[in-house]
Amino acid sequence: MDITWERILEASQHARTTGALEQIDTTKELIMDRDVEFVVSIARALESKPKNNTPKDASKPRPNPFLPPHPDLFVGVVHNTHNLILNKYNVVDNHLILATLDFEPQENPLTKADLRSLWACVFKFGMLGFFNSGAVAGASQPHKHTQMLPLPLYDPSSAENKHMVPMESLIVKCASKYQKSEPFLISGLQFKAACTMLDNQTEEDNIAHYLHDTYLSLLKFLNIEDGQTNYNFLLTTRWMMIVPRTNENVGNISINSIGFAGAVLVKAEQDLQL
């Protein structure tokens, strides 16, 4: 992959200058719960933002922001299969999106090509990759896409948990009982989450096959079959995780894949009491 981190920074600066990228200002709090130090971003501006009550015209097709991508948000093409795009609404700087070049439904399973492109960015830039499969899992666009956030998810100097991803404190604790590539449930949670520690000895030419086999193994381990499309998928260079979904919200908080990494976006302090 020819795209560099410098190219991403350059595209981000350009998008801010043109106004194509909209920053969502937040304040952050660290909250310890069940040995996980959650990163909570409070976006007070979203709470005070006036609601648009104008009825939508159902006869008009919904615009697809990925086909074609906005030129001021476009970064480059990865492996001739995916467009790398800046996320328009930024809570975290350099939030990236990988969208298929041609339209595919977001509910479709991840393919070897999806995982090859995602891994190329996750590995090269040290990012957290994720996929919201289905509306209940937090998918807001019907065009198939994965997403990435830079790591760590917070400033480790201000936190007790020194892991790159907050949930790793539980993942590492559970993983010690299992072999590499062996699926296991993460204990100590109020929801079902399955994880696999990755074999970092896998050669680059075989990585797409290895990741796809691991992905299918986790789906099978969780009894997620064809037609069950609502789940969250997370990927780092060390592990892969899948969380089945039945509800999108916890109280007033919409939870997508990032919530299961240990990072949550809320609109007001009272949401922290949930």
N, C-alpha and C positions, 0 to 999 in steps of 0.2 A: 504494500500500500504506500503510495507516494505522498499522501497528505501528512503534513507536519503539524506539530503543536503551534508553531509560529503562524502557520496559515489559519488555524482556528482563532488565535488571538487577533490576527489581522481582520478576519471576517467579523468577529465580535465587535471590534472597535468601529468598523465601517457601519455595521448594523445599528449601533448606538448613535452614531453621527447622523445617519439618515432618518432615524426614528422608527426603523423597521422592528427593532427589538425594544420591548417594553419591560422595564425592570419593576418587579414587585418588591417594594421595600418591606423588610421584616426586622423584628428583633428576635433574638434567640434565647431560649432557656434550656437548661439541661435538667431532666427529671429522671431520677432513678426509680425503676420499677422492675421487680423480679430479676435483679442483677443485670439489667440492661439500662444503660444511661441514654435515654431517649433525647434526641435533639428536636425541640419543638420550635417552629418558626411561627411567629405571630404577625399576621398581615392585617393590621388594624384598618388599613385603607380599603380592604375588601368588604369589611363590615359596614363602613359608612358609605360605600359606593351606591348611588341610586340604582334601583332595579329597573330594567327595561320591561315594561308591561305591555309593549306593543305586540299584538298577536303576530306570529310568524305565518308567512304565506306558504302553506304546504305544497302549493303547485310549483313553487320555484325550487330547483335542485339545490342542495346544500353545496356550497363551494368546497373544493378539495384543496387545502393549503399545501399539499405535497405533490400535486400534479397540475401544472408544473410548480416547483417550489419557488417561493419569492426570491428574486435574484439577489436581494440584499441580505437574505438569510442563508443562501446557498454556500456551502463550503467546498464540496467536491464529490466525486463519484468513487465508491469503494468497490473494488473487484468487479466492476461493470454490471453490478446487480442492484446496488442501492445508492440513493442520494444521501449524502451527509449534510444535514441542515441544522441551523441554530434554532432552538426552541424560542418562539416569539415572546412568550410570557415567562420571564426569568425570575425565579426565586433564588437560584444559585447561578453564578457566572459560568459560562461555557457549558450549559445544559444542551446536549446534542441529541439529534434525532436521526435514525437511519430508516428511511422509507424505501420500499421497493420501487424500482423504476417504473413498473407498470402496476396498475391497480390490482390489489389482492385484498380480500376481506380481512379485517383485523382478527376475526375469530378463527382463521385458518391456523393450523399448527405451524410451529417454527420448522423451517426446512434447513438442510445442510447449508444452503447459500445464506440464509438469514444468520445462522450461527457463525459461519465463516467470517462474514462482514462484521458482526458484532464483536467477535473475539479479536479481530484485527485491531479494532479501536480500544477495546478493554485492555488488551495486552500492551499495545504500543504506548498508550497514554495513561495507564494505571487508573482505570475508571471502574465505576459500578454500572453494569448493564442491566436493563430490566425490560419486561414485556408485560403489558396489561392486556390479558386475553378476555375480551367480553366487557360489556358495559358495567356489570356488577363488579368487575375487577378494576374499574377506573378508566377504561378506554373511552376517550372522548372523540376520537376520529375513526371513521370506518375503514380508512386506507391503512393497510398493514404497516406497522412501524415498531421498532424497538427504540429505547432511549438510553442515555448515558449521563452520569454525573461524575465530576472529578472527585477523587478521594484525597484526604479523608473528608467525611461529610461534615466535619466541624473542626475547630482549632483544638488539636489534642493537648496543647499546653494549658487549656482551661478546663480539661475534663479529667475525671478519675480513670475512665475507660480509655486505654491507649490503643484500642483496635481501630483500624481504618473505617470499619462499619460497626455501629453500636451493637448490632445483633451478634457479631462475632464472639462476644464474650460467652454466649450460650452455645454457639456452634462449635467452638473450639473445645469446650468442656465435654460436649456429647461425642465429638468426633474421635476422641482418644480411645473409644471402645470399638472402633470400626476400622476396616481396611480402606485404602484409597479406592474410590469408585463404587463403594458399597453404600446403598441408600440407607438412611436412618431418619427417625423422627426426632425433632428437637424437643427435648423434655422441658417442663417448666413453663409452658405457654398455655393460654386459654383457647388456642386455635391449633389446628393441625398444620404442621409445616415439615416438609421432608427436604433433606439436604444430602449432598454427596461431596466429599472432598476430592478435588481433581488431581489426576496424575500429571504432574508437571514435566514428566519425561516424554510425553507424547510429542512425536515429531510434527513439524509444521504441516507437512503434506497430508498427515492423517488427522489433523485437529478437527476438521469439520465432521468427519465420520465419528470420531470419538465423542465430541460434544453432542451430536445428534443421538447417538446410542445412549449416552448418559441421560439426556433429556427424556427419551422414550422410556428408559428404565425408571425414572422418577415418576412419570405419569402412570406407569403400570403399578408401581409400588403404592401409589395413592388411589388406585382404582379409578383414575380419570380416563374414561373411554371416549370413543368417537361420539361427537354430539354434546359432550360436556365441555363447554368452551370457557367457563368462567374460572380463571385462576391467575395468579401472579407468578412471574418467573424472574429470578434474580441471578446474576452471574458476576463473579470476580475472577481473578487469576487463580484463586485458591479453592473456590467452591461454587456449586450451583444449588439453587433452592427453588422449590415450587410450593405455593400455598393455594389450596382450593378455596373458592369463594361462594358464599350463598347470600351475603348482604354487602352492599356497597358502603354503607354508613355505620359508624359507631356514634350514636347520638346525632349531633349536627356535623360530625367530621366525616368527610369522604376520605376513604383509605384506598390508596393504590399500592403498587409494589414497594415504593419508598417507605411506606409505613412499616412494612415487614423487615426493612433494613434497620429500622429504629429511628426514622425521621418523619415528623408529622407537621403538616401545615394547618393552622387554625386561624380563625378570623378575630377571636376575642379571648381574653384571659379566662372568662367563665367556662370556655370549652375545656380548659385544662383540668376541670374538676371531674371529668368523666372517668 
